[in-house]
């Protein structure tokens, strides 16, 4: 019986290839998560320990295996290496498998993988730095619109991008009028445009609704634990991403 669920054959070799490719992309994503908020090049210099500045040896840079071989510590100074690194690499591998086998064409898989990895980066960047790089949000919006004729259609993508950005912009403007303080950054607005370009109007509306529920639940938990107040700023991009 022919395989019709995905363009990629469901053989162990193809699945392993997709997973390993995702691990490598996750390793690069770690570089982007660290360097993009700091305005650093993604290419130079080579990856190095932030404490002792020694360059990381190639065999220690192997996705997942490098962290395990080092037991989570720098080979030169012994500084702890955040478990975020292997977790992002593992997530990259799993997301690559999902993108490869959930869609019927290579282009749709590529679009899905770009979106998934972008949101993975946004989650950690916004959580730590409270920013969403334009290279991800605006670049992603352009890419989503460019591939939309082969994914959800150009008009649904344009409508989704406009609705996502316009909706959050209206919320931000209303909050500013009522509270006289900024309640949402433009990074969230641009990210919503990217989500709309990939997901269309229903997708971006559901995403914003679920993100609002997640953010509200987290805010309430912080208040109950006396770790925050009603005015505590939350990284909304980190709630949109999941």
C-alpha positions as CSV (number, residue, x, y, z in Angstrom):
1,X,0.0,0.0,0.0
2,X,1.6,3.4,-1.0
3,X,2.4,5.9,1.6
4,X,0.2,9.0,1.3
5,X,0.5,10.8,4.6
6,X,3.8,12.7,3.9
7,X,6.2,13.4,1.1
8,X,8.9,11.7,3.2
9,X,8.9,7.9,3.3
10,X,8.3,6.5,6.8
11,X,11.6,4.6,6.9
12,X,14.0,4.6,9.9
13,X,16.7,6.1,7.8
14,X,14.5,9.1,6.6
15,X,13.2,9.6,10.1
16,X,16.7,9.5,11.6
17,X,17.9,12.0,8.9
18,X,15.1,14.4,9.7
19,X,15.7,14.1,13.4
20,X,19.5,14.6,13.1
21,X,18.9,17.6,10.8
22,X,16.6,19.1,13.4
23,X,19.3,18.5,16.1
24,X,21.8,20.5,14.0
25,X,19.2,23.3,13.4
26,X,18.5,23.3,17.2
27,X,22.2,23.7,17.8
28,X,22.3,26.8,15.5
29,X,19.2,28.0,17.2
30,X,21.1,28.1,20.5
31,X,23.5,30.5,18.8
32,X,20.7,32.7,17.5
33,X,19.0,32.8,21.0
34,X,22.2,33.9,22.6
35,X,23.5,36.4,20.0
36,X,20.5,38.0,18.3
37,X,19.3,40.0,21.3
38,X,22.9,41.2,21.8
39,X,23.3,42.3,18.2
40,X,26.1,39.9,17.6
41,X,27.0,38.0,14.4
42,X,25.6,34.6,14.0
43,X,28.7,33.4,12.2
44,X,31.7,34.9,13.9
45,X,33.4,34.3,16.3
46,X,33.2,30.6,16.9
47,X,31.1,29.4,19.8
48,X,33.0,29.9,23.1
49,X,32.5,29.7,26.8
50,X,31.0,33.0,28.1
51,X,33.1,32.7,31.3
52,X,36.6,31.7,30.2
53,X,36.3,32.7,26.5
54,X,37.9,29.5,25.3
55,X,36.6,28.3,21.9
56,X,34.4,25.2,22.1
57,X,36.1,22.2,20.5
58,X,34.3,20.8,17.4
59,X,33.5,17.4,19.1
60,X,32.1,19.2,22.1
61,X,29.7,21.1,19.8
62,X,27.9,17.9,18.7
63,X,24.2,18.3,19.4
64,X,23.1,16.6,22.6
65,X,26.2,14.4,22.7
66,X,28.6,17.3,23.4
67,X,26.7,18.4,26.5
68,X,26.5,14.8,27.7
69,X,30.2,14.2,27.1
70,X,31.0,17.4,29.0
71,X,28.5,16.5,31.8
72,X,27.1,19.9,31.5
73,X,30.3,21.8,32.2
74,X,32.9,23.7,30.3
75,X,36.0,21.5,29.4
76,X,38.4,24.4,30.3
77,X,37.0,26.2,33.3
78,X,34.3,23.9,34.6
79,X,31.6,26.5,34.4
80,X,28.1,25.0,34.2
81,X,26.5,24.9,30.8
82,X,22.8,25.6,30.9
83,X,20.5,22.6,30.2
84,X,18.7,24.9,27.8
85,X,21.2,24.0,25.1
86,X,20.5,20.3,24.9
87,X,16.7,20.9,25.4
88,X,16.6,23.3,22.4
89,X,18.6,20.8,20.3
90,X,16.2,18.0,21.3
91,X,13.2,20.2,20.6
92,X,14.7,21.0,17.2
93,X,15.0,17.3,16.3
94,X,11.4,16.5,17.4
95,X,10.0,19.6,15.6
96,X,11.8,18.5,12.4
97,X,10.2,15.1,12.6
98,X,6.8,16.7,13.2
99,X,7.2,19.1,10.2
100,X,8.6,16.4,7.9
101,X,5.8,13.9,8.5
102,X,2.7,16.1,9.2
103,X,2.6,17.7,5.7
104,X,2.2,16.4,2.2
105,X,4.8,18.6,0.4
106,X,8.4,19.6,1.1
107,X,7.5,23.3,0.9
108,X,4.8,23.0,3.5
109,X,7.2,21.1,5.7
110,X,9.8,23.8,5.3
111,X,7.3,26.6,6.1
112,X,6.1,24.6,9.2
113,X,9.7,24.0,10.4
114,X,10.7,27.6,10.0
115,X,7.6,28.7,12.0
116,X,8.2,26.1,14.7
117,X,11.9,26.9,15.2
118,X,11.2,30.6,15.1
119,X,8.7,30.3,17.9
120,X,11.1,28.2,19.9
121,X,13.7,31.0,19.6
122,X,11.1,33.6,20.4
123,X,10.0,31.8,23.6
124,X,13.5,31.9,25.1
125,X,14.6,35.3,23.8
126,X,11.5,37.1,25.0
127,X,11.6,35.2,28.3
128,X,15.1,36.4,29.0
129,X,15.4,39.7,27.2
130,X,11.8,41.0,26.8
131,X,12.4,41.6,23.1
132,X,11.4,39.8,19.8
133,X,14.0,40.4,17.1
134,X,12.7,42.0,13.9
135,X,14.7,39.5,11.9
136,X,12.4,36.8,13.2
137,X,9.0,38.6,13.2
138,X,9.3,40.8,10.1
139,X,11.4,38.2,8.2
140,X,8.9,35.5,9.2
141,X,5.9,37.6,8.0
142,X,7.6,38.1,4.6
143,X,8.3,34.4,4.3
144,X,4.8,33.4,5.4
145,X,3.3,35.7,2.7
146,X,5.8,34.5,0.1
147,X,5.0,30.8,0.6
148,X,1.2,31.3,1.2
149,X,0.1,30.5,-2.3
150,X,1.3,26.9,-1.6
151,X,0.1,26.8,2.0
152,X,-3.0,28.6,3.1
153,X,-3.5,31.0,0.2
154,X,-2.3,34.6,-0.3
155,X,-5.6,36.3,0.7
156,X,-6.0,34.3,4.0
157,X,-2.3,35.0,4.8
158,X,-2.7,38.8,4.2
159,X,-5.9,38.8,6.2
160,X,-4.3,36.9,9.0
161,X,-1.3,39.1,9.1
162,X,-3.4,42.3,9.1
163,X,-5.8,40.9,11.8
164,X,-3.0,39.7,14.0
165,X,-1.0,43.0,13.9
166,X,-4.1,45.2,13.9
167,X,-5.8,43.3,16.8
168,X,-2.8,43.5,19.1
169,X,-2.1,47.1,18.1
170,X,-5.7,48.0,19.1
171,X,-5.3,46.2,22.4
172,X,-2.0,48.0,23.1
173,X,-3.6,51.4,22.2
174,X,-6.6,50.7,24.4
175,X,-4.5,49.7,27.3
176,X,-2.4,52.8,26.9
177,X,-5.5,55.0,26.9
178,X,-7.0,53.4,29.9
179,X,-3.9,52.9,32.1
180,X,-1.7,55.6,30.7
181,X,1.2,53.1,30.5
182,X,2.4,50.8,27.7
183,X,1.0,47.3,28.2
184,X,2.3,45.6,25.1
185,X,5.4,46.1,23.0
186,X,5.6,46.4,19.2
187,X,7.5,43.1,19.1
188,X,4.3,41.3,20.1
189,X,2.4,43.1,17.4
190,X,4.9,42.1,14.7
191,X,5.0,38.5,16.0
192,X,1.2,38.4,15.6
193,X,1.6,39.5,12.0
194,X,4.0,36.6,11.4
195,X,1.6,34.1,13.0
196,X,-1.3,35.4,10.9
197,X,0.8,35.1,7.7
198,X,1.4,31.4,8.4
199,X,-1.9,30.5,10.2
200,X,-4.5,32.7,8.7
201,X,-7.3,34.5,10.6
202,X,-8.7,31.5,12.6
203,X,-5.2,30.4,13.6
204,X,-4.0,33.7,14.8
205,X,-7.2,34.4,16.8
206,X,-7.0,31.1,18.6
207,X,-3.3,31.7,19.2
208,X,-3.9,35.1,20.8
209,X,-6.8,33.7,22.9
210,X,-4.8,30.8,24.2
211,X,-1.8,33.0,24.9
212,X,-4.0,35.4,26.8
213,X,-5.3,32.5,29.0
214,X,-1.8,31.2,29.6
215,X,-0.5,34.7,30.4
216,X,-3.5,35.4,32.8
217,X,-3.0,32.0,34.6
218,X,0.8,32.8,35.0
219,X,0.1,36.3,36.3
220,X,-2.5,35.0,38.8
221,X,0.0,32.4,40.0
222,X,2.7,35.0,40.5
223,X,0.2,37.2,42.5
224,X,-0.9,34.2,44.7
225,X,2.8,33.3,45.3
226,X,3.5,37.0,46.1
227,X,6.1,37.0,43.3
228,X,4.4,39.7,41.3
229,X,1.5,42.3,41.1
230,X,-1.2,43.1,38.7
231,X,1.2,45.6,37.0
232,X,4.1,43.0,36.7
233,X,5.2,42.9,33.0
234,X,5.0,39.5,31.3
235,X,6.8,38.4,28.1
236,X,3.7,37.9,25.9
237,X,5.8,36.5,23.1
238,X,6.7,33.6,25.4
239,X,3.0,32.9,25.7
240,X,2.2,33.3,22.0
241,X,5.0,30.9,21.0
242,X,3.7,27.7,22.6
